[in-house]
Amino acid sequence: MELTGSFWQGVKDEGRKEGTDEAIIKLIPALALSNDHQAVIKILMKKMDLSQAQAESYYQRAMKQGSKK
């Protein structure tokens, strides 16, 4: 099987997305220390250019991970 340039571009793009996801999830607990839930959602929407649904999803994932620690 030949691995084409498009394969490697896909791998790079997926790695970038996963890195961004991890960064957002790590950022949320710090934001939550000094902001309420709605403020954190608004910050994510504005600064990270996320929809409200995406911001809520990241928030829930971050809070779930935080409670496991």
Residue, then its C-alpha position, 0 to 999 in steps of 0.5 A: m500500500e502506498l502512502t500518498g501525500s494526502f494520507w500524510q496531510g490527513v494525519k497532520d491535520e488530525g494531530r493538529k485537531e487533537g492538540t487543539d482539543e487537548a489545549i482547549i480542555k486544559l484551558i477550561p478549568a483555569l477559566a472556570l476558576s474566575n468565571d462562571h459557566q456562561a462566561v467560560i462558554k462565551i470566552l470559548m465562543k469568542k476567542m476560539d471561534l466555537s459554536q455554543a454547542q461546541a463550547e458546551s461539549y468542550y466544557q462538559r469534557a473538561m469538567k468530567q476529566g477534572s472530576k476524575k483526578 
